[in-house]
Amino acid sequence: MKLVKDGEKDVKHSENVSEKEAEEAFAKIIKWIGEDPSREGLISTPKRLVKAYKEYFKGYSEDPQKILAKTFGDVQGYDDMVIQKNITVQSHCEHHLAPIIGVAHIAYIPNLKVVGLSKLARVVEVFSKRLQTQERLTMQIAKTLMEVLNAKGVAVSIDATHQCMTMRGIKKEQATTITNYYLGQFKEDLGYQNRYLRFISK
């Protein structure tokens, strides 16, 4: 078993299921829905699904804390918020394995050091590439940034569409979900929080 940090606890990532076993499971599901997994158009689908799932859920084998390990201290006293908007979110809900598609906005207030801007997007990517709820995803990103960067404050917002409710169930195609999580000065000082919300709404 491989242990992967998720920002709150260790996640056990099983390596005991072979790719062949996963392919057989997908073939069985294809047969269960009423198709023939041996026909020309589907014969390679289980193999393609295994490859796709490796990409969808690669976050289980990545450590967001390592991504944030390299920081820069030469910021000449900069102590206002750093904001990154419109980071693409592509995840899957843990209830139906249906896609979650949207954007994330991140802000943090540095405490003597900053991190490369691409690293913020990579942290979003790591947590997105796991089975998720949007609420937990928002919190995991915020708590990891706060802890690893020792930031004075962190704000994270996600606006996403859940295909588990647009393509099935209630089928409300235009519905989106917005989640916010604030830590440190963003939680304690409404001035910071309101400035952040104005910036991301432009």
C-alpha positions as CSV (number, residue, x, y, z in Angstrom):
1,M,0.0,0.0,0.0
2,K,1.2,3.5,-0.9
3,L,0.5,6.3,1.5
4,V,-0.4,9.7,0.0
5,K,-0.9,12.9,2.0
6,D,-4.2,14.6,1.2
7,G,-3.7,17.6,3.5
8,E,-5.6,16.2,6.4
9,K,-4.8,12.5,6.7
10,D,-3.0,9.7,4.9
11,V,-4.8,8.0,2.0
12,K,-4.2,4.3,1.4
13,H,-3.6,3.8,-2.3
14,S,-3.9,0.1,-3.3
15,E,-1.4,-1.4,-5.7
16,N,-2.8,-4.9,-5.2
17,V,-5.2,-4.7,-8.2
18,S,-3.5,-5.4,-11.5
19,E,-4.2,-3.6,-14.8
20,K,-5.5,-6.8,-16.2
21,E,-8.0,-7.2,-13.3
22,A,-9.2,-3.6,-13.8
23,E,-9.6,-4.3,-17.6
24,E,-11.7,-7.4,-16.8
25,A,-13.9,-5.4,-14.4
26,F,-14.5,-2.7,-17.0
27,A,-15.4,-5.5,-19.6
28,K,-17.9,-6.9,-17.1
29,I,-19.5,-3.5,-16.6
30,I,-19.8,-3.1,-20.4
31,K,-21.5,-6.5,-20.6
32,W,-23.8,-5.5,-17.7
33,I,-25.1,-2.4,-19.5
34,G,-26.1,-4.7,-22.4
35,E,-23.2,-4.4,-24.8
36,D,-20.8,-6.9,-26.2
37,P,-17.3,-6.1,-25.0
38,S,-15.8,-8.4,-27.7
39,R,-17.2,-6.4,-30.7
40,E,-14.7,-4.4,-32.7
41,G,-15.6,-0.9,-31.3
42,L,-15.4,-2.1,-27.7
43,I,-12.7,-4.7,-27.6
44,S,-10.0,-2.2,-26.6
45,T,-12.2,0.0,-24.5
46,P,-11.3,-1.7,-21.1
47,K,-7.6,-1.0,-21.8
48,R,-8.4,2.6,-22.8
49,L,-10.5,3.0,-19.7
50,V,-7.6,1.9,-17.5
51,K,-5.3,4.4,-19.2
52,A,-7.9,7.1,-18.8
53,Y,-8.6,6.4,-15.1
54,K,-4.8,6.6,-14.4
55,E,-5.0,10.1,-15.7
56,Y,-8.3,11.0,-14.0
57,F,-7.0,9.9,-10.6
58,K,-3.3,10.5,-10.7
59,G,-3.6,12.8,-7.7
60,Y,-3.4,9.7,-5.4
61,S,0.2,9.2,-6.3
62,E,1.2,12.9,-5.9
63,D,2.1,14.8,-2.8
64,P,1.0,18.5,-2.8
65,Q,3.3,19.3,0.1
66,K,6.3,18.5,-2.1
67,I,5.0,20.7,-4.8
68,L,5.0,23.7,-2.4
69,A,8.4,22.9,-0.9
70,K,10.3,25.4,-3.0
71,T,9.6,28.9,-2.0
72,F,11.2,32.3,-2.5
73,G,12.1,34.7,0.3
74,D,13.4,37.6,-1.7
75,V,10.1,39.5,-1.9
76,Q,11.3,42.8,-0.4
77,G,8.7,42.9,2.3
78,Y,5.6,42.2,0.0
79,D,2.8,41.3,2.5
80,D,-0.5,41.8,0.5
81,M,-2.5,39.1,-1.0
82,V,-1.5,37.1,-4.0
83,I,-4.5,36.0,-6.1
84,Q,-4.7,33.4,-8.9
85,K,-8.1,33.3,-10.7
86,N,-9.8,30.9,-13.1
87,I,-7.7,27.8,-12.4
88,T,-9.4,24.9,-14.3
89,V,-10.9,22.2,-12.1
90,Q,-11.6,18.8,-13.6
91,S,-12.6,16.2,-10.9
92,H,-15.0,13.3,-10.3
93,C,-17.6,13.1,-7.6
94,E,-17.2,10.2,-5.2
95,H,-20.9,9.3,-5.3
96,H,-21.4,8.6,-9.0
97,L,-17.9,9.0,-10.5
98,A,-19.4,11.8,-12.6
99,P,-17.3,14.7,-13.8
100,I,-17.1,18.0,-11.8
101,I,-16.0,20.8,-14.1
102,G,-15.4,24.4,-13.0
103,V,-12.8,26.9,-11.9
104,A,-11.0,27.6,-8.7
105,H,-9.7,31.0,-7.3
106,I,-6.9,31.1,-4.7
107,A,-5.5,33.9,-2.6
108,Y,-2.9,33.8,0.1
109,I,-1.1,36.4,2.2
110,P,2.6,35.7,2.3
111,N,4.5,35.4,5.5
112,L,8.1,36.3,4.4
113,K,8.0,33.9,1.5
114,V,6.1,33.2,-1.7
115,V,5.7,30.2,-4.0
116,G,5.9,30.0,-7.7
117,L,2.5,30.7,-9.3
118,S,2.4,27.5,-11.2
119,K,2.6,25.6,-7.9
120,L,-0.8,27.0,-6.9
121,A,-2.5,25.5,-10.0
122,R,-0.6,22.2,-9.4
123,V,-2.0,21.9,-5.9
124,V,-5.5,22.3,-7.3
125,E,-4.7,19.7,-9.9
126,V,-3.4,17.1,-7.3
127,F,-6.5,17.3,-5.2
128,S,-8.9,17.5,-8.2
129,K,-7.5,14.2,-9.6
130,R,-9.1,12.2,-6.8
131,L,-12.6,11.2,-6.0
132,Q,-14.0,14.3,-4.4
133,T,-16.8,16.4,-2.9
134,Q,-16.5,20.0,-3.8
135,E,-16.6,21.0,-0.2
136,R,-13.7,18.8,0.8
137,L,-11.7,19.8,-2.3
138,T,-12.0,23.4,-1.3
139,M,-10.9,22.8,2.2
140,Q,-8.0,20.5,1.3
141,I,-6.5,23.1,-1.0
142,A,-6.8,25.9,1.6
143,K,-5.5,23.9,4.5
144,T,-2.5,22.6,2.6
145,L,-1.5,26.1,1.4
146,M,-1.9,27.5,4.9
147,E,0.1,24.8,6.5
148,V,3.0,24.4,4.1
149,L,3.4,28.1,3.3
150,N,2.8,29.2,6.9
151,A,0.7,31.9,5.3
152,K,-1.0,34.7,7.2
153,G,-4.2,33.8,5.4
154,V,-5.7,31.7,2.6
155,A,-8.9,32.0,0.6
156,V,-10.2,29.3,-1.8
157,S,-13.3,29.4,-4.0
158,I,-14.6,26.9,-6.4
159,D,-17.5,27.4,-8.9
160,A,-18.3,24.1,-10.7
161,T,-20.9,22.1,-12.5
162,H,-21.6,18.6,-11.3
163,Q,-22.7,16.2,-14.0
164,C,-24.2,13.9,-11.4
165,M,-27.0,16.4,-11.3
166,T,-26.9,17.8,-14.8
167,M,-26.9,14.5,-16.7
168,R,-28.9,12.3,-14.3
169,G,-31.2,12.6,-11.3
170,I,-32.7,16.1,-11.2
171,K,-31.1,17.0,-14.5
172,K,-30.7,20.8,-13.9
173,E,-28.2,21.6,-16.7
174,Q,-27.6,25.2,-15.7
175,A,-27.0,24.6,-12.0
176,T,-23.5,25.4,-10.6
177,T,-22.2,25.0,-7.0
178,I,-20.0,27.6,-5.3
179,T,-17.9,26.8,-2.2
180,N,-15.6,29.1,-0.2
181,Y,-13.1,28.5,2.5
182,Y,-11.2,31.1,4.5
183,L,-8.3,30.8,6.9
184,G,-6.3,33.3,8.9
185,Q,-6.7,36.9,8.0
186,F,-9.3,36.1,5.4
187,K,-11.5,34.6,8.0
188,E,-10.7,37.1,10.8
189,D,-10.8,40.4,8.7
190,L,-13.8,41.0,6.5
191,G,-11.8,43.7,4.7
192,Y,-9.5,41.2,3.3
193,Q,-12.3,38.8,2.5
194,N,-14.3,41.5,0.7
195,R,-11.3,42.7,-1.3
196,Y,-10.7,39.1,-2.4
197,L,-14.3,38.6,-3.5
198,R,-14.2,41.8,-5.5
199,F,-11.0,40.8,-7.3
200,I,-12.3,37.3,-8.3
201,S,-15.7,38.6,-9.5
202,K,-14.1,41.0,-12.0
